[in-house]
Amino acid sequence: MAGPLIGVSVVEFAGRGPGPFASMLLADMGASVTTIERREGQRHASDGHDLLLRGRRSIAIDLRKAAGVAIALDLVERADVLVEGHRPGVMERLGLGPDQCLVRSPSLVYARITGWGQDGELAARAGHDLNYIALSGALSLLGDADRPPKPPLNLLGNYAGGGMMLAFGIAAALVEARESGVGQVIDAAMVDGTALLTTLQWGEHAVGRLGPRGTNVMDGAAWYMATYETADRKFVAFAAGERAFRAEMIRRLGLADEIQVPADPGPDHGTDPAERTRIAAVIATKTREEWCEVFRESDACFAPVLSLDEAREHPHLRNRNTFVEIDGVAQPAPAPRFSRTQPRVRWGPVPVGAHTEEILQELGRGANEIEELSRDGVVRLAQKTMPTPK
């Protein structure tokens, strides 16, 4: 059986980052996702491998033309969800704002993702992932104590605080719409979503247990929650948060006579620089693979730090099929997993406008009208016939 969102129809207005990621999640879960792309649109430097675009169809429309907007509204009328990531006001100026779309589809979930949100003094300003996580307070928690905050790629703002929050909001709104029969607008802001991800740290802060960046157990201050370099200049990671796991770590490192793990460790346990230096010196005596053997079948909360290619080949991840290959391109498989309705990647990214003609036919446009729309620059037809999606 297909994924749990089979039967859900999504119209996505092309963008970058969190919107495409959310739409990918929906497509992986079985939703039918159609991406409306600019007629003259060109993908950024991914050479056709923008994996966030997997699993959906593409129609290329010029939304500056009334006929293009009419096509978009026809698609919206058939949809359960609309996803857009433009700055506030752009969709309204195009004639595709919530008021216009909810008239055509009263139960529509109109999902908007921005950095700053739909309102507030920064709503109209430009920004990127790093700006949003900076303002939320999250960035101040990341990195070493004696260095500037360290950006975590764009995983935290774009994808965790943005795309995943948007997909969660869409799923929640779909459930409500099916009960009420009435749609609504989702205002998902990366600054809000990233702030929500720091809920635990706000609790620690409230009772005075959250120190400056780089001084807390979870941000690398403790030797048992840290990474270390091995003899072959690779790395291993420990996350031995509980006493029993720390004791196992120290025992397997051969340091039980030198480093004590008290029965009732205090809040500063594990932060002695001398102990960390000693552990680092020991780990530097063996290769990463040798340490993997030492800690095999161990509860020391140990893992090698793997590259992307190495992760794909790790036996545990191979056994779980954590990565799949689509059209010759390795990539993460859909997650999470379900007992009956397993998600899957149906096909990889397709060229801009690959399904324009097919979609227009589904909307009732005849061959002559499609040819006229193409000639007038309203739509862009594919240069070649695409294979039938899986």
N, C-alpha and C positions, 0 to 999 in steps of 0.2 A: 504494500500500500504506500502511496506517496506521502509526503510530509504533512504535518498537522494543519497547515494553512492552505491545503488544496481547496480550490473553489473561491479563494479570495483574489480579487482583481485590484491591481495597484497601477496607478499612473504616476510616473516619476518625471519631474522636470530636471533635466541634466544639470549636474553641479559637480563639486569636488569634495572629497573628504567624507564627512559624517553622513550626508544624505545618501550617496552611493553605497556606503557601508551598511546603513540601515536597510536599504532596498535589496542589497545582496543577502542579508540575513533573511528577509522576507521571501526572496526567491528560493533560497536554500531550503526553506521550510515548506515549499510547495506553492506559494502564491504565484499567480500569473502577473508578471511585472512588465510593463511597457514603458520604455524610456523615451521621452520626447526630447530630441536633441536639435541644436541649431542647424538650419539647413546647410550652412557653410562651416559647420563645426569641424574642428580638428582636435584629436586627442592630444594631450600633452605627452612628454617624452616617455612612453611606455612601449612603443613599437608594437601596439596591438595586444600587449600583455597587462593591461589594467584589470587585474583580477577582480576588483570591486565591481566590475560590470558583468560578471558572469551570470548566466542563467536567465537573461531577459532579452526581450525583443527591442529593436530600435526603429523609431520612425523619425525622420528629419523634416522639420517644419520651420518655416519663417514666421515667427509669432508677431512680427511687425506688420503683417498683412492680415486683414480682416478674415480672409478665407482660411488662413492658418489658425487663427484663434478659434474659428468655427469648428475646425477639425479637432482641436484640443478639447473643446467643450463637449463634442460628441464622445470622445474617449472618456472624459470625466463622468459623463452621464451613465456610463456602463461600469464605473469603478466603485469599489468599496473604500479605497484609500487614495489620497493624493499626497505626494511627497515633494516638497520644494525647499530650496536652500538659498534663495536670493535675499538681498537686503530688504528690510521692511519697505513696503510700498511698491516694489517692482511688479509683483503679480497683479496688484490692483491697477497699476497703470497699463498693463497689458490687457486688462479686461478679464483676468482669470483669478481674481481675488476670492476670498471665502463667500462673499455675498453672491457673486455670479455663479460660483460652482455649486453651492448648497441649494440654489434654486433648481439647478439641473439634477442634482442627486441629494435629496434631503437627508439621507442617512450617511452621507460621506464623512469619513474621517480625514480632515484637512490638516496634514502634518507639516509643520514649519520648523526648520532647524536653522539657527543663526548662532553667531558667537556671543553677542551681547543680549539677545532677546528682542522681542517685538516692540518694547517700549523702554523708557529710561534714557538718561542723558547721553549714553554711548550708543544707542540703538542704530543710529545711522552711520557710525564710524567704521572704517575698515579695521581689520584685525586678523590675526591667525592664532593657531593653537597656543603658541607660547604666550601670547597676550592674555588669552582667556584663563589659562591656568595660573598666570602671574596674579591677575586681579582676584581670583577666587581664594588665594592664600595657599593653594596646593604647591605651587612651585617653591615657596619659601621652605618647604619641608624636605626638599630633594637635594642630595649632594653631600659633599664633605664639609665639615665645620669650618675649615680654613680656606674654602674656595667659594666662588659664586655659585648660586643654585644651578643644578644640572638638568637641562631639558631631557625628558624621557622619550626621545623621538617625538612623534605626534600621537602616541598611543593614548595618553591620558585625556587630552581635551577633545581631539577629533573623534576618536573611536570609543573610548570608555565613557567619557562624560557627554559625548555628542551622539554618535551613531547608535550605540547600544541603548542609551536612554530614550532616544527617539523610537527605536524598534519596540522597546518595552511599553512606551506610551501608546504606540499604535495598537499593540496587542490588547492593552487594557481598554482603549477606546472602542475597538471592534467588539469586545465582549459587551460593553455598555450599549453600543448602538444596536446590537442584535436584540437586546432586551427592550430598549425604548423606541427603536425605529427612527431615532433622531441622531444626526451627526453632530460633530463639534470640531473646533479648531484646537490643535495642539501647538503650544508655544514652547518649543524645546530650545534652550540656550546652553551652549557649551559651558559658559561661566557658571550657570546654575548646576548643571550635571556634575561638573568637576567639584564644585563645592560639596555636593551631596556625597561624593566619594570619600570625603575627608571627615565623615560623621564620627568615626571612632576617635580620630585625633582631636576633634572638638570636645569630646567627653574627657579625654586625657588632659586637655588644656584646662578644662573647667575645674579640675581638682589639683592642678599644679604638677601633673606627672609628665607633661610634654616639655622637654627641654629644647634648646636651640637645635637647628639643623646639624646632623652628624653626631649628636650626643645621646641619642635614644637607641634602645635595643633594636628596634625594627629598622633603623636607618644606618646600621653598620657600626655603631659604637661598641658593641659587644663582640668578643672573639668567636662566639658560638653562632652569630648571625652575620656571616661575612664571606667574602670570596678571597681565595688565596692563589698565588701563582705557583705552578709546578715546575719541575726540573726542565721540561720541554717547552717552557714559556706558554703553557696553556693554563687553564684555571679550573678550580673546583669551588663548589658552594656548599656552605653548611647553614642549616636553619634549626639548630638544636634548642628549641625554645624551652623544653621541659628538662628538669634536672636529670631524669633517667637517660634522656637522649644525649645530654652534655657529657655525662659520665661515660657513655658508650663511645662518644667521639674521642674523648681524652684517652680512654683505654686503648682504642685501636691506633691512635697516634703514638702510643708507647710513652705517654707523658703522665701516667697516673701517679707516679712518685713525685712529680714536680708541680703539677697544677691540681689544686683541690677543688672539688665540686661539693660545697657544703649541703647538708640536708635541708637547710632553710635559707636559700640564697637571698641576699638583700637586693635592693633595686640597683646597686652599683656593681653587682657581681658580673664578672666578665669584661669589665672595662679597663683592667690593668694593662697599660701599654706593654709592659715587660712580658706578660703572658701572651699577648697577641704576637709580639716579636718572636718569642720562642716557638709558637705554633707555626708561624710563617716559615721559620728556618727549617723546621722538620718537614713541612709539606714541600719545600723547595728541593728536598733530597730525592724525590721520586717523580716519575712522569705521571701525567693524568691517568693513563691507563693502569699504571701500577696502583694508584690510589683507588681506582674503581675496583680492582681486585681486593684490596685491603678491606674496603667497605661493602663488598658484596654480601648480600643477606644480612645487612646491618640496619638497625633502627637509629643510626646516628643522624638521620635527616641530611644525608649527603647526596649530591648530584654533580656530575661533571657539567661544566659550562660549555655547551655545544654550539657550533655554528649552525646556520640554517640547513646546510647540506648534511651535516652530521646528525642533526635532530631527525631528519627524514629517515635516516638509516638505522636509528637506534631500535633495538629489538622490541622494546616495550611499545614504542609508538608505531612500529611496523605491525605488530600484532593487533593493535587497536585500529589500524588504518587511519591514524590521525592525519596523515597526508594522502592526497590522491593525485593522480595525473590526469589532466583534461587537455585534450588536443596537444599532447606532448609537453605540457607545462605543469610542473609540480606545484602544489598549493595546499593550504590547510583544508581539511574536510569540514563540512558543516558540523556545528555543535550547538546545543547539546544533542544527546541521543534519546530516542523514545522507544518504548517497548513494542509499539504497533505501527506507528506512522513515521518511518525513518526518513529524515531529510536527505537530499542528495544534490549534487551539482549536475544540472541537466545538460549544460553546454557552456563553453567558454565565452569570452567577450566576442562580439561581432562588430563589423564595420558600422560606422555612422550611417543610419538610414537603411540598414540591411533588410528590414521588414516593412518598409514604407508601403510598397504596393500591396502586400498581403494584408496589412492592417486597414488600408483604405478600402479594399474589397470587402472586408468584414464590416466596415461602416456603411456599406451600400453604395460606394462610389463605383461607377462603371468605368470601362476601359477608356472611353473618350474623355470623361471628366478627369480621370487620373492623368492622362496625357496632357490635358490643358493645365492642370495644377502644376505639373512638372515644367511645362513650357513657360508658365507665368512666374516661375521662381518661388512658388508657394511651398513645394515639397521637393525632396531630393530622393530619387530612386536609386536602388542599388545597381552597381555595374554588373553584377552577376547574381544568379539565383543562389540563395542560401540553402544549405541542406536542411531537411526537416529536423527540428529540435527533438532531442531525446525525451 
